[in-house]
Amino acid sequence: MIQIFVITLLIVAISIILLGVNVFFVKGGKFPNVHVGGNKELKRRGVNGCVQAQDREARQKKSFPLIEFEREKNE
């Protein structure tokens, strides 16, 4: 039982070290920005943010009555 635990712990430790090589061993290294807003190719294609960010922005905007919404939509 203890052998399995030690082997599992060793595998997890090796995985963390291999995933963090750029962070641990490169001067000024950091994890890559994998968020949609930090992706150059998506920005080039016109995608400005993820759905959560767009939803947050939409909720912060002042809400207005349905009549005004329909009026702006038809213009």
C-alpha positions, 0 to 999 in steps of 0.5 A, a space after each residue: 500500500 505504501 509503495 503505491 502511495 510513494 510511486 504515485 507521489 513520485 509520478 505527480 512530483 515529476 509531472 509538476 516539475 516537467 510542466 513547470 520547467 519554463 517557470 522553475 529553470 528559466 530566468 523570468 519564466 512564467 506560466 503562459 497566459 491561456 485565457 482567451 483575452 491573452 491569445 494573439 490569434 484570437 485577437 487577430 480574428 476579432 474575439 475580444 474575450 470569453 463568454 464569462 467576460 462578455 456576460 460580466 460586461 453586459 450585466 454592468 451596462 445600464 439596463 433599459 426598457 424593452 421598448 427602447 431595446 426594440 427601437 435600437 434594434 430596428 434602427 
